[in-house]
Amino acid sequence: MTYVVTENCIKCKFMDCVEVCPVDCFYVGENMLVIHPDECIDCGVCEPECPAEAIVPDSDDHAAAWIERNRSFATQWPNITRKGEPPADADDWKDKPDKAALFSPEPGG
Amino acid sequence: MTLEQAARAPDLVAENGIRRLLELFYDRVRRDAQLGPVFARAVGTTDAEWTPHLARLTDFWSSVMLRSGRYHGDPFSAHLRLPDLEASMFDRWLALFGESCADVLEPDVADAFRERAGRIASSLRMGLFERLPGNAARTAPP
């Protein structure tokens, strides 16, 4: 089992998760993060850290649509180990529904 | 005690609990017939070798249980380098860890540590013995 970042992260990208992750398994895209499923040790530390409640276990119903996307983009985006500056309008996008269509495949920095 | 120390008192108590737990647990691990030799080869047998290892593991468990963010590392690769590691050793590790938790921690805290350890062990075991191509032989019966 592993944890998965889901669409709640899109355009929020608070990045609190990367500070607490003991194994540095987060990867950063232009407008969201993903978890590398082979590096996650399932410790669950990140889940309650996320203000957007975007991180769920892969057994969660909300994870299904995001498992493959986490795996795929974790190998394409840069690793992130320190929290950066969240988007200026991150709070405005928190709890907004239907953000999946806004997903960007571009790498972040 | 300063105000800042007072504010952090629960965490300090918890840190001390982690330290006591790990000292007891690894004392048992080092004397265990199945796990002892593996750890002796990987970490060593002297206090000089074990002191930094215990400090590192205290950081790990502090990060996992208290979300302190102190540990950043790659435990998966650390275990991958152990040639004499066997999948069944995770069960022994968890049994000793569970006993040590029960001896040192309050019951509900002990449950939380055991639950977290069980999930991490499953994850590492799956990664080391089921997911890696070429590792199938390590789980196959002799």
gemmi code that builds the backbone of each chain (N, CA, C; Angstrom):
import gemmi

chains = {
    "A": [
        ("MET", (0.836, -1.194, 0.000), (0.000, 0.000, 0.000), (0.870, 1.243, 0.000)),
        ("THR", (0.302, 2.311, -0.510), (1.038, 3.565, -0.549), (0.025, 4.710, -0.426)),
        ("TYR", (0.515, 5.898, -0.285), (-0.372, 7.062, -0.270), (-0.344, 7.735, -1.642)),
        ("VAL", (-1.429, 8.435, -1.952), (-1.614, 9.008, -3.280), (-2.067, 10.457, -3.131)),
        ("VAL", (-1.498, 11.343, -3.954), (-1.978, 12.726, -3.984), (-3.109, 12.814, -5.003)),
        ("THR", (-4.214, 13.410, -4.610), (-5.384, 13.478, -5.490), (-5.683, 14.923, -5.893)),
        ("GLU", (-6.784, 15.094, -6.616), (-7.021, 16.377, -7.285), (-7.173, 17.570, -6.343)),
        ("ASN", (-7.448, 17.337, -5.069), (-7.539, 18.475, -4.139), (-6.254, 19.290, -4.086)),
        ("CYS", (-5.144, 18.664, -4.487), (-3.848, 19.373, -4.457), (-3.730, 20.403, -5.585)),
        ("ILE", (-4.464, 20.168, -6.668), (-4.296, 21.010, -7.863), (-4.549, 22.482, -7.536)),
        ("LYS", (-3.587, 23.296, -7.907), (-3.605, 24.757, -7.729), (-3.578, 25.199, -6.261)),
        ("CYS", (-3.464, 24.243, -5.335), (-3.280, 24.574, -3.911), (-1.798, 24.415, -3.554)),
        ("LYS", (-1.300, 23.183, -3.729), (0.141, 22.935, -3.609), (0.736, 23.607, -2.362)),
        ("PHE", (0.157, 23.305, -1.209), (0.641, 23.913, 0.037), (2.027, 23.385, 0.431)),
        ("MET", (2.301, 22.120, 0.089), (3.633, 21.512, 0.272), (4.032, 21.248, 1.720)),
        ("ASP", (3.098, 21.313, 2.657), (3.433, 20.939, 4.038), (3.917, 19.489, 4.105)),
        ("CYS", (3.386, 18.661, 3.205), (3.709, 17.229, 3.188), (5.203, 16.967, 3.007)),
        ("VAL", (5.863, 17.766, 2.167), (7.255, 17.450, 1.841), (8.187, 17.665, 3.034)),
        ("GLU", (7.781, 18.554, 3.937), (8.622, 18.819, 5.110), (8.628, 17.636, 6.073)),
        ("VAL", (7.501, 16.936, 6.170), (7.400, 15.862, 7.162), (7.728, 14.489, 6.584)),
        ("CYS", (7.716, 14.357, 5.258), (7.959, 13.037, 4.662), (9.368, 12.547, 5.008)),
        ("PRO", (9.482, 11.402, 5.712), (10.821, 10.955, 6.101), (11.645, 10.403, 4.941)),
        ("VAL", (10.985, 10.034, 3.852), (11.738, 9.394, 2.765), (11.764, 10.237, 1.483)),
        ("ASP", (11.336, 11.488, 1.579), (11.440, 12.431, 0.459), (10.884, 11.859, -0.848)),
        ("CYS", (9.644, 11.378, -0.791), (9.097, 10.707, -1.981), (8.105, 11.563, -2.759)),
        ("PHE", (8.133, 12.897, -2.539), (7.234, 13.785, -3.293), (7.942, 14.356, -4.527)),
        ("TYR", (7.155, 14.523, -5.591), (7.659, 15.078, -6.847), (6.717, 16.201, -7.254)),
        ("VAL", (7.313, 17.248, -7.836), (6.542, 18.477, -8.008), (6.257, 18.773, -9.477)),
        ("GLY", (4.970, 19.014, -9.748), (4.539, 19.468, -11.057), (4.217, 20.942, -11.007)),
        ("GLU", (3.760, 21.454, -12.152), (3.471, 22.887, -12.225), (2.392, 23.300, -11.217)),
        ("ASN", (1.337, 22.454, -11.094), (0.289, 22.870, -10.155), (-0.165, 21.805, -9.158)),
        ("MET", (0.594, 20.713, -9.040), (0.321, 19.767, -7.949), (1.555, 18.914, -7.669)),
        ("LEU", (1.487, 18.143, -6.608), (2.551, 17.205, -6.258), (2.049, 15.786, -6.483)),
        ("VAL", (2.978, 14.846, -6.601), (2.616, 13.426, -6.605), (3.589, 12.674, -5.685)),
        ("ILE", (3.190, 11.451, -5.320), (4.019, 10.579, -4.487), (4.538, 9.434, -5.354)),
        ("HIS", (5.837, 9.142, -5.219), (6.394, 7.982, -5.924), (5.987, 6.719, -5.140)),
        ("PRO", (5.158, 5.869, -5.747), (4.610, 4.740, -4.970), (5.665, 3.722, -4.534)),
        ("ASP", (6.777, 3.647, -5.250), (7.813, 2.685, -4.859), (8.736, 3.239, -3.778)),
        ("GLU", (8.646, 4.530, -3.511), (9.485, 5.138, -2.479), (8.714, 5.387, -1.184)),
        ("CYS", (7.398, 5.551, -1.287), (6.547, 5.763, -0.103), (6.624, 4.519, 0.775)),
        ("ILE", (6.842, 4.726, 2.094), (6.900, 3.585, 3.008), (5.609, 3.461, 3.815)),
        ("ASP", (4.569, 4.178, 3.378), (3.243, 3.979, 3.963), (3.170, 4.411, 5.418)),
        ("CYS", (3.994, 5.379, 5.817), (4.003, 5.780, 7.232), (2.802, 6.646, 7.574)),
        ("GLY", (2.220, 7.309, 6.559), (1.004, 8.076, 6.804), (1.222, 9.436, 7.432)),
        ("VAL", (2.461, 9.865, 7.580), (2.743, 11.140, 8.248), (2.183, 12.326, 7.457)),
        ("CYS", (2.211, 12.209, 6.136), (1.803, 13.330, 5.289), (0.297, 13.573, 5.294)),
        ("GLU", (-0.481, 12.504, 5.466), (-1.937, 12.612, 5.274), (-2.570, 13.728, 6.107)),
        ("PRO", (-2.333, 13.768, 7.427), (-2.979, 14.831, 8.212), (-2.322, 16.195, 8.051)),
        ("GLU", (-1.138, 16.250, 7.417), (-0.449, 17.534, 7.240), (-1.083, 18.372, 6.142)),
        ("CYS", (-1.774, 17.725, 5.204), (-2.257, 18.423, 4.007), (-3.481, 19.276, 4.324)),
        ("PRO", (-3.370, 20.620, 4.190), (-4.523, 21.485, 4.486), (-5.682, 21.242, 3.516)),
        ("ALA", (-5.372, 20.720, 2.322), (-6.411, 20.508, 1.304), (-6.982, 19.095, 1.355)),
        ("GLU", (-6.482, 18.293, 2.276), (-6.912, 16.887, 2.397), (-6.818, 16.169, 1.052)),
        ("ALA", (-5.690, 16.387, 0.390), (-5.494, 15.814, -0.948), (-4.838, 14.444, -0.901)),
        ("ILE", (-4.262, 14.064, 0.246), (-3.484, 12.822, 0.318), (-4.321, 11.728, 0.966)),
        ("VAL", (-4.448, 10.617, 0.254), (-5.271, 9.501, 0.758), (-4.522, 8.188, 0.549)),
        ("PRO", (-4.867, 7.160, 1.327), (-4.288, 5.837, 1.061), (-4.797, 5.313, -0.286)),
        ("ASP", (-3.990, 4.465, -0.932), (-4.419, 4.010, -2.265), (-5.648, 3.104, -2.209)),
        ("SER", (-6.042, 2.718, -1.000), (-7.261, 1.913, -0.847), (-8.515, 2.784, -0.833)),
        ("ASP", (-8.328, 4.101, -0.762), (-9.450, 5.038, -0.688), (-10.121, 5.170, -2.060)),
        ("ASP", (-11.441, 5.350, -2.052), (-12.188, 5.488, -3.307), (-11.667, 6.646, -4.156)),
        ("HIS", (-11.248, 7.721, -3.493), (-10.785, 8.890, -4.241), (-9.426, 8.663, -4.901)),
        ("ALA", (-8.724, 7.618, -4.484), (-7.365, 7.396, -4.996), (-7.360, 6.784, -6.388)),
        ("ALA", (-8.377, 5.983, -6.687), (-8.347, 5.140, -7.894), (-7.923, 5.911, -9.148)),
        ("ALA", (-8.527, 7.080, -9.347), (-8.264, 7.830, -10.575), (-6.863, 8.439, -10.585)),
        ("TRP", (-6.154, 8.394, -9.435), (-4.877, 9.114, -9.335), (-3.667, 8.224, -9.135)),
        ("ILE", (-3.877, 6.945, -8.923), (-2.759, 6.044, -8.640), (-1.765, 6.018, -9.802)),
        ("GLU", (-2.260, 5.802, -10.996), (-1.363, 5.719, -12.156), (-0.705, 7.065, -12.457)),
        ("ARG", (-1.451, 8.144, -12.233), (-0.893, 9.474, -12.500), (0.241, 9.784, -11.516)),
        ("ASN", (0.095, 9.367, -10.260), (1.188, 9.538, -9.294), (2.409, 8.766, -9.760)),
        ("ARG", (2.209, 7.502, -10.139), (3.332, 6.662, -10.557), (4.017, 7.250, -11.785)),
        ("SER", (3.222, 7.662, -12.749), (3.760, 8.132, -14.015), (4.529, 9.449, -13.850)),
        ("PHE", (3.935, 10.425, -13.170), (4.586, 11.742, -13.098), (5.703, 11.798, -12.050)),
        ("ALA", (5.701, 10.841, -11.107), (6.812, 10.796, -10.146), (8.136, 10.519, -10.855)),
        ("THR", (8.073, 9.884, -12.012), (9.312, 9.596, -12.742), (9.652, 10.698, -13.750)),
        ("GLN", (8.752, 11.679, -13.898), (8.991, 12.751, -14.881), (9.262, 14.105, -14.229)),
        ("TRP", (8.766, 14.300, -13.022), (8.899, 15.595, -12.356), (10.075, 15.576, -11.382)),
        ("PRO", (10.586, 16.767, -11.012), (11.695, 16.814, -10.041), (11.245, 16.469, -8.618)),
        ("ASN", (12.165, 15.878, -7.888), (11.946, 15.583, -6.470), (11.861, 16.894, -5.692)),
        ("ILE", (11.012, 16.909, -4.652), (10.921, 18.112, -3.810), (11.024, 17.693, -2.349)),
        ("THR", (11.945, 18.330, -1.608), (12.188, 17.934, -0.218), (12.013, 19.094, 0.750)),
        ("ARG", (11.871, 20.292, 0.222), (11.664, 21.447, 1.089), (10.483, 22.249, 0.566)),
        ("LYS", (9.677, 22.716, 1.516), (8.482, 23.461, 1.154), (8.840, 24.765, 0.451)),
        ("GLY", (8.220, 25.000, -0.685), (8.403, 26.274, -1.373), (7.254, 27.212, -1.057)),
        ("GLU", (7.126, 28.238, -1.854), (6.047, 29.217, -1.662), (4.784, 28.695, -2.358)),
        ("PRO", (3.700, 28.491, -1.612), (2.454, 28.048, -2.273), (1.950, 29.141, -3.211)),
        ("PRO", (1.094, 28.782, -4.187), (0.527, 29.801, -5.071), (-0.196, 30.866, -4.248)),
        ("ALA", (-0.158, 32.105, -4.743), (-0.756, 33.229, -3.998), (-2.251, 32.995, -3.760)),
        ("ASP", (-2.894, 32.293, -4.711), (-4.345, 32.086, -4.584), (-4.682, 30.666, -4.107)),
        ("ALA", (-3.708, 30.030, -3.433), (-3.907, 28.640, -2.993), (-5.168, 28.479, -2.144)),
        ("ASP", (-5.369, 29.426, -1.228), (-6.535, 29.304, -0.340), (-7.854, 29.403, -1.109)),
        ("ASP", (-7.834, 30.177, -2.201), (-9.061, 30.319, -3.001), (-9.456, 29.009, -3.676)),
        ("TRP", (-8.444, 28.171, -3.979), (-8.710, 26.916, -4.691), (-8.975, 25.744, -3.752)),
        ("LYS", (-8.739, 25.974, -2.453), (-8.957, 24.902, -1.481), (-10.446, 24.553, -1.432)),
        ("ASP", (-10.705, 23.263, -1.424), (-12.082, 22.721, -1.348), (-12.910, 22.975, -2.612)),
        ("LYS", (-12.290, 23.521, -3.665), (-13.028, 23.690, -4.935), (-13.202, 22.309, -5.573)),
        ("PRO", (-14.410, 21.992, -6.035), (-14.626, 20.688, -6.681), (-14.152, 20.705, -8.140)),
        ("ASP", (-14.042, 19.522, -8.690), (-13.791, 19.350, -10.133), (-12.549, 20.088, -10.637)),
        ("LYS", (-11.450, 19.881, -9.950), (-10.219, 20.541, -10.398), (-9.401, 19.661, -11.343)),
        ("ALA", (-9.854, 18.411, -11.523), (-9.054, 17.460, -12.309), (-8.732, 17.989, -13.698)),
        ("ALA", (-9.690, 18.713, -14.301), (-9.486, 19.210, -15.664), (-8.384, 20.265, -15.720)),
        ("LEU", (-8.021, 20.820, -14.570), (-6.997, 21.871, -14.528), (-5.588, 21.309, -14.349)),
        ("PHE", (-5.497, 19.976, -14.233), (-4.202, 19.334, -14.004), (-3.199, 19.697, -15.103)),
        ("SER", (-1.994, 20.082, -14.693), (-0.935, 20.370, -15.659), (0.118, 19.271, -15.628)),
        ("PRO", (0.465, 18.727, -16.790), (1.513, 17.692, -16.827), (2.917, 18.278, -16.811)),
        ("GLU", (3.027, 19.593, -16.814), (4.350, 20.231, -16.857), (5.061, 20.081, -15.514)),
        ("PRO", (6.379, 19.940, -15.545), (7.126, 19.845, -14.291), (7.132, 21.171, -13.540)),
        ("GLY", (7.234, 21.093, -12.228), (7.350, 22.295, -11.416), (8.795, 22.521, -11.032)),
        ("GLY", (9.023, 23.489, -10.194), (10.397, 23.744, -9.782), (10.444, 24.283, -8.386)),
    ],
    "B": [
        ("MET", (12.387, 25.847, 33.671), (11.917, 25.551, 32.314), (11.440, 26.842, 31.644)),
        ("THR", (11.925, 27.101, 30.429), (11.472, 28.298, 29.733), (10.069, 28.074, 29.180)),
        ("LEU", (9.440, 29.168, 28.759), (8.103, 29.048, 28.171), (8.135, 28.158, 26.936)),
        ("GLU", (9.193, 28.345, 26.167), (9.290, 27.555, 24.934), (9.424, 26.060, 25.260)),
        ("GLN", (10.244, 25.767, 26.261), (10.398, 24.369, 26.667), (9.088, 23.810, 27.200)),
        ("ALA", (8.358, 24.654, 27.955), (7.084, 24.203, 28.519), (6.095, 23.867, 27.412)),
        ("ALA", (6.099, 24.715, 26.363), (5.184, 24.485, 25.256), (5.497, 23.170, 24.554)),
        ("ARG", (6.775, 22.799, 24.563), (7.190, 21.589, 23.865), (7.233, 20.377, 24.794)),
        ("ALA", (6.785, 20.557, 26.052), (6.930, 19.489, 27.037), (6.332, 18.150, 26.588)),
        ("PRO", (5.110, 18.143, 26.024), (4.570, 16.845, 25.601), (5.465, 16.151, 24.573)),
        ("ASP", (6.014, 16.942, 23.643), (6.898, 16.361, 22.641), (8.181, 15.840, 23.268)),
        ("LEU", (8.681, 16.585, 24.287), (9.909, 16.140, 24.948), (9.671, 14.817, 25.667)),
        ("VAL", (8.522, 14.719, 26.321), (8.174, 13.464, 26.986), (8.094, 12.343, 25.956)),
        ("ALA", (7.448, 12.644, 24.825), (7.311, 11.631, 23.783), (8.672, 11.244, 23.212)),
        ("GLU", (9.545, 12.237, 23.028), (10.894, 11.949, 22.519), (11.628, 11.001, 23.469)),
        ("ASN", (11.485, 11.275, 24.771), (12.141, 10.396, 25.749), (11.566, 8.990, 25.686)),
        ("GLY", (10.250, 8.887, 25.449), (9.616, 7.579, 25.311), (10.164, 6.819, 24.114)),
        ("ILE", (10.346, 7.536, 23.017), (10.905, 6.915, 21.811), (12.321, 6.405, 22.094)),
        ("ARG", (13.089, 7.233, 22.759), (14.466, 6.857, 23.068), (14.507, 5.594, 23.954)),
        ("ARG", (13.652, 5.592, 24.979), (13.614, 4.414, 25.876), (13.169, 3.175, 25.117)),
        ("LEU", (12.149, 3.340, 24.277), (11.645, 2.218, 23.479), (12.751, 1.644, 22.598)),
        ("LEU", (13.472, 2.528, 21.914), (14.471, 2.046, 20.958), (15.665, 1.414, 21.661)),
        ("GLU", (16.036, 1.957, 22.822), (17.157, 1.357, 23.558), (16.807, -0.058, 23.998)),
        ("LEU", (15.587, -0.233, 24.493), (15.151, -1.569, 24.909), (15.028, -2.500, 23.711)),
        ("PHE", (14.378, -2.009, 22.668), (14.129, -2.834, 21.478), (15.438, -3.296, 20.841)),
        ("TYR", (16.370, -2.373, 20.622), (17.602, -2.768, 19.935), (18.534, -3.577, 20.830)),
        ("ASP", (18.376, -3.414, 22.140), (19.099, -4.318, 23.034), (18.617, -5.753, 22.798)),
        ("ARG", (17.315, -5.923, 22.637), (16.762, -7.256, 22.362), (17.132, -7.743, 20.964)),
        ("VAL", (17.092, -6.830, 20.016), (17.450, -7.196, 18.635), (18.875, -7.718, 18.574)),
        ("ARG", (19.782, -7.013, 19.253), (21.206, -7.378, 19.164), (21.461, -8.744, 19.799)),
        ("ARG", (20.616, -9.140, 20.765), (20.805, -10.441, 21.411), (19.939, -11.531, 20.778)),
        ("ASP", (19.144, -11.157, 19.764), (18.227, -12.126, 19.148), (18.984, -13.055, 18.189)),
        ("ALA", (18.649, -14.338, 18.271), (19.373, -15.337, 17.462), (19.185, -15.111, 15.965)),
        ("GLN", (17.973, -14.693, 15.570), (17.707, -14.519, 14.138), (18.161, -13.146, 13.629)),
        ("LEU", (17.852, -12.088, 14.396), (18.132, -10.729, 13.911), (19.523, -10.229, 14.291)),
        ("GLY", (20.033, -10.695, 15.418), (21.300, -10.185, 15.934), (22.436, -10.201, 14.920)),
        ("PRO", (22.683, -11.342, 14.292), (23.806, -11.394, 13.346), (23.657, -10.444, 12.161)),
        ("VAL", (22.415, -10.250, 11.681), (22.193, -9.347, 10.543), (22.538, -7.917, 10.941)),
        ("PHE", (22.078, -7.509, 12.134), (22.361, -6.157, 12.611), (23.841, -5.986, 12.958)),
        ("ALA", (24.464, -7.048, 13.456), (25.893, -6.957, 13.778), (26.704, -6.678, 12.517)),
        ("ARG", (26.316, -7.321, 11.430), (27.027, -7.082, 10.171), (26.697, -5.714, 9.583)),
        ("ALA", (25.429, -5.299, 9.710), (25.007, -4.047, 9.067), (25.405, -2.812, 9.872)),
        ("VAL", (25.292, -2.898, 11.200), (25.552, -1.724, 12.044), (26.882, -1.865, 12.778)),
        ("GLY", (27.116, -3.029, 13.366), (28.335, -3.256, 14.129), (28.003, -3.861, 15.475)),
        ("THR", (28.996, -3.921, 16.334), (28.789, -4.552, 17.641), (29.197, -3.637, 18.798)),
        ("THR", (29.785, -2.505, 18.487), (30.275, -1.627, 19.561), (29.310, -0.472, 19.817)),
        ("ASP", (29.409, 0.114, 20.994), (28.591, 1.277, 21.314), (28.891, 2.429, 20.360)),
        ("ALA", (30.150, 2.545, 19.965), (30.527, 3.626, 19.049), (29.786, 3.491, 17.721)),
        ("GLU", (29.485, 2.238, 17.343), (28.751, 2.018, 16.087), (27.244, 2.162, 16.296)),
        ("TRP", (26.761, 1.789, 17.472), (25.322, 1.795, 17.712), (24.779, 3.152, 18.136)),
        ("THR", (25.606, 3.977, 18.797), (25.102, 5.272, 19.267), (24.570, 6.135, 18.120)),
        ("PRO", (25.346, 6.313, 17.032), (24.782, 7.106, 15.928), (23.589, 6.430, 15.255)),
        ("HIS", (23.589, 5.093, 15.240), (22.454, 4.393, 14.632), (21.179, 4.634, 15.448)),
        ("LEU", (21.309, 4.557, 16.764), (20.149, 4.815, 17.624), (19.665, 6.257, 17.483)),
        ("ALA", (20.601, 7.187, 17.342), (20.222, 8.594, 17.167), (19.441, 8.768, 15.863)),
        ("ARG", (19.905, 8.069, 14.822), (19.251, 8.161, 13.521), (17.840, 7.563, 13.585)),
        ("LEU", (17.717, 6.432, 14.291), (16.416, 5.780, 14.403), (15.466, 6.572, 15.297)),
        ("THR", (16.030, 7.257, 16.298), (15.193, 8.138, 17.121), (14.628, 9.259, 16.249)),
        ("ASP", (15.469, 9.803, 15.365), (14.986, 10.817, 14.417), (13.884, 10.239, 13.522)),
        ("PHE", (14.097, 9.000, 13.058), (13.108, 8.375, 12.177), (11.759, 8.263, 12.880)),
        ("TRP", (11.769, 7.699, 14.091), (10.495, 7.480, 14.789), (9.887, 8.787, 15.271)),
        ("SER", (10.726, 9.776, 15.566), (10.223, 11.100, 15.894), (9.499, 11.698, 14.686)),
        ("SER", (10.068, 11.489, 13.504), (9.432, 11.988, 12.286), (8.120, 11.276, 12.012)),
        ("VAL", (8.107, 9.964, 12.262), (6.931, 9.157, 11.941), (5.812, 9.345, 12.968)),
        ("MET", (6.173, 9.436, 14.252), (5.129, 9.490, 15.285), (4.807, 10.917, 15.732)),
        ("LEU", (5.789, 11.812, 15.662), (5.570, 13.184, 16.142), (5.589, 14.194, 14.998)),
        ("ARG", (5.803, 13.697, 13.773), (5.856, 14.546, 12.583), (6.871, 15.677, 12.749)),
        ("SER", (8.017, 15.340, 13.347), (9.021, 16.365, 13.620), (9.821, 16.746, 12.377)),
        ("GLY", (9.777, 15.900, 11.327), (10.518, 16.212, 10.110), (12.021, 16.095, 10.268)),
        ("ARG", (12.488, 15.441, 11.345), (13.936, 15.400, 11.596), (14.665, 14.410, 10.699)),
        ("TYR", (13.980, 13.337, 10.336), (14.653, 12.310, 9.529), (14.337, 12.529, 8.057)),
        ("HIS", (15.378, 12.540, 7.245), (15.191, 12.467, 5.799), (16.194, 11.461, 5.278)),
        ("GLY", (15.720, 10.358, 4.795), (16.644, 9.325, 4.349), (15.968, 8.332, 3.436)),
        ("ASP", (16.637, 7.229, 3.232), (16.175, 6.226, 2.278), (16.290, 4.842, 2.908)),
        ("PRO", (15.362, 4.515, 3.818), (15.453, 3.213, 4.493), (15.321, 2.039, 3.526)),
        ("PHE", (14.634, 2.263, 2.426), (14.483, 1.194, 1.445), (15.865, 0.765, 0.908)),
        ("SER", (16.658, 1.723, 0.476), (17.993, 1.393, -0.039), (18.891, 0.813, 1.041)),
        ("ALA", (18.731, 1.315, 2.279), (19.549, 0.797, 3.381), (19.302, -0.699, 3.562)),
        ("HIS", (18.050, -1.113, 3.430), (17.734, -2.537, 3.580), (18.104, -3.338, 2.335)),
        ("LEU", (18.069, -2.671, 1.199), (18.403, -3.347, -0.057), (19.855, -3.815, -0.062)),
        ("ARG", (20.704, -3.132, 0.696), (22.125, -3.475, 0.711), (22.442, -4.650, 1.629)),
        ("LEU", (21.432, -5.189, 2.323), (21.696, -6.268, 3.271), (21.547, -7.626, 2.587)),
        ("PRO", (22.635, -8.322, 2.331), (22.552, -9.564, 1.557), (21.895, -10.704, 2.324)),
        ("ASP", (21.927, -10.646, 3.676), (21.379, -11.770, 4.441), (19.991, -11.485, 5.005)),
        ("LEU", (19.347, -10.444, 4.483), (17.981, -10.129, 4.931), (16.989, -11.119, 4.318)),
        ("GLU", (16.083, -11.645, 5.155), (15.042, -12.548, 4.674), (13.677, -11.977, 5.037)),
        ("ALA", (12.672, -12.293, 4.201), (11.333, -11.731, 4.405), (10.791, -12.082, 5.794)),
        ("SER", (11.086, -13.289, 6.271), (10.535, -13.727, 7.557), (11.093, -12.916, 8.730)),
        ("MET", (12.216, -12.248, 8.509), (12.813, -11.452, 9.591), (11.937, -10.260, 9.975)),
        ("PHE", (11.109, -9.812, 9.039), (10.213, -8.705, 9.367), (9.222, -9.129, 10.453)),
        ("ASP", (8.781, -10.390, 10.420), (7.853, -10.872, 11.447), (8.524, -10.884, 12.817)),
        ("ARG", (9.766, -11.339, 12.860), (10.509, -11.369, 14.119), (10.742, -9.950, 14.637)),
        ("TRP", (11.116, -9.064, 13.702), (11.325, -7.653, 14.063), (10.057, -7.084, 14.688)),
        ("LEU", (8.910, -7.326, 14.043), (7.650, -6.776, 14.539), (7.259, -7.374, 15.888)),
        ("ALA", (7.548, -8.656, 16.080), (7.224, -9.304, 17.357), (8.023, -8.666, 18.489)),
        ("LEU", (9.329, -8.492, 18.277), (10.177, -7.874, 19.305), (9.792, -6.408, 19.536)),
        ("PHE", (9.473, -5.727, 18.448), (9.084, -4.315, 18.557), (7.784, -4.194, 19.350)),
        ("GLY", (6.813, -5.069, 19.055), (5.539, -5.052, 19.766), (5.714, -5.302, 21.255)),
        ("GLU", (6.561, -6.274, 21.592), (6.828, -6.565, 23.016), (7.464, -5.356, 23.699)),
        ("SER", (8.402, -4.735, 23.013), (9.102, -3.585, 23.605), (8.151, -2.413, 23.786)),
        ("CYS", (7.265, -2.197, 22.814), (6.260, -1.131, 22.938), (5.402, -1.367, 24.179)),
        ("ALA", (4.969, -2.612, 24.352), (4.109, -2.939, 25.491), (4.826, -2.710, 26.814)),
        ("ASP", (6.140, -2.931, 26.828), (6.911, -2.794, 28.065), (7.197, -1.338, 28.438)),
        ("VAL", (7.222, -0.448, 27.452), (7.702, 0.911, 27.689), (6.612, 1.972, 27.578)),
        ("LEU", (5.630, 1.730, 26.712), (4.660, 2.785, 26.381), (3.288, 2.498, 26.980)),
        ("GLU", (2.496, 3.572, 27.116), (1.092, 3.412, 27.503), (0.391, 2.585, 26.423)),
        ("PRO", (-0.632, 1.800, 26.809), (-1.249, 0.878, 25.843), (-1.709, 1.530, 24.542)),
        ("ASP", (-2.353, 2.702, 24.620), (-2.844, 3.303, 23.368), (-1.695, 3.824, 22.514)),
        ("VAL", (-0.645, 4.309, 23.172), (0.530, 4.770, 22.424), (1.248, 3.572, 21.801)),
        ("ALA", (1.342, 2.487, 22.573), (1.968, 1.267, 22.062), (1.224, 0.774, 20.825)),
        ("ASP", (-0.107, 0.835, 20.862), (-0.904, 0.409, 19.701), (-0.580, 1.262, 18.480)),
        ("ALA", (-0.447, 2.574, 18.696), (-0.161, 3.476, 17.580), (1.207, 3.168, 16.962)),
        ("PHE", (2.205, 2.901, 17.810), (3.543, 2.551, 17.301), (3.485, 1.235, 16.530)),
        ("ARG", (2.800, 0.244, 17.098), (2.734, -1.074, 16.433), (2.031, -0.979, 15.088)),
        ("GLU", (0.956, -0.199, 15.055), (0.191, -0.066, 13.814), (1.075, 0.570, 12.733)),
        ("ARG", (1.798, 1.612, 13.123), (2.653, 2.323, 12.166), (3.814, 1.420, 11.716)),
        ("ALA", (4.397, 0.717, 12.673), (5.519, -0.174, 12.342), (5.066, -1.281, 11.398)),
        ("GLY", (3.862, -1.797, 11.632), (3.350, -2.866, 10.781), (3.179, -2.420, 9.342)),
        ("ARG", (2.688, -1.202, 9.172), (2.476, -0.695, 7.810), (3.808, -0.440, 7.117)),
        ("ILE", (4.763, 0.138, 7.839), (6.068, 0.424, 7.233), (6.781, -0.889, 6.889)),
        ("ALA", (6.684, -1.867, 7.783), (7.320, -3.165, 7.527), (6.717, -3.825, 6.294)),
        ("SER", (5.394, -3.769, 6.173), (4.747, -4.358, 4.992), (5.234, -3.690, 3.719)),
        ("SER", (5.346, -2.367, 3.797), (5.767, -1.618, 2.627), (7.203, -1.977, 2.227)),
        ("LEU", (8.102, -2.017, 3.222), (9.495, -2.351, 2.923), (9.610, -3.795, 2.423)),
        ("ARG", (8.882, -4.696, 3.085), (8.956, -6.107, 2.680), (8.443, -6.281, 1.253)),
        ("MET", (7.345, -5.602, 0.943), (6.806, -5.726, -0.416), (7.807, -5.185, -1.427)),
        ("GLY", (8.389, -4.044, -1.113), (9.341, -3.444, -2.039), (10.590, -4.282, -2.219)),
        ("LEU", (11.038, -4.897, -1.142), (12.304, -5.636, -1.192), (12.143, -7.049, -1.728)),
        ("PHE", (11.003, -7.666, -1.477), (10.886, -9.087, -1.792), (9.826, -9.419, -2.833)),
        ("GLU", (8.959, -8.462, -3.156), (7.912, -8.796, -4.122), (7.960, -7.933, -5.364)),
        ("ARG", (8.369, -6.672, -5.190), (8.258, -5.752, -6.315), (9.504, -5.750, -7.181)),
        ("LEU", (10.681, -5.897, -6.552), (11.909, -5.786, -7.318), (12.102, -6.984, -8.232)),
        ("PRO", (12.274, -6.769, -9.522), (12.554, -7.890, -10.408), (13.880, -8.530, -9.995)),
        ("GLY", (13.928, -9.835, -10.069), (15.173, -10.519, -9.734), (15.256, -10.871, -8.285)),
        ("ASN", (14.318, -10.374, -7.472), (14.344, -10.703, -6.057), (13.436, -11.877, -5.711)),
        ("ALA", (12.749, -12.398, -6.737), (11.801, -13.486, -6.480), (12.502, -14.666, -5.812)),
        ("ALA", (13.755, -14.876, -6.202), (14.487, -16.032, -5.668), (14.645, -15.933, -4.149)),
        ("ARG", (14.656, -14.686, -3.645), (14.891, -14.515, -2.204), (13.691, -14.964, -1.387)),
        ("THR", (12.507, -14.975, -2.015), (11.324, -15.401, -1.280), (10.969, -16.856, -1.578)),
        ("ALA", (11.597, -17.437, -2.594), (11.275, -18.803, -2.970), (11.792, -19.773, -1.909)),
        ("PRO", (11.057, -20.861, -1.681), (11.543, -21.850, -0.711), (12.837, -22.473, -1.194)),
        ("PRO", (13.714, -22.876, -0.272), (15.002, -23.445, -0.673), (14.823, -24.800, -1.369)),
    ],
}
model = gemmi.Model(1)
for chain_id, residues in chains.items():
    chain = gemmi.Chain(chain_id)
    for i, (resn, *xyz) in enumerate(residues, 1):
        res = gemmi.Residue()
        res.name, res.seqid = resn, gemmi.SeqId(i, " ")
        for name, pos in zip(("N", "CA", "C"), xyz):
            atom = gemmi.Atom()
            atom.name, atom.element = name, gemmi.Element(name[0])
            atom.pos, atom.b_iso = gemmi.Position(*pos), 0.0
            res.add_atom(atom)
        chain.add_residue(res)
    model.add_chain(chain)
structure = gemmi.Structure()
structure.add_model(model)
structure.setup_entities()
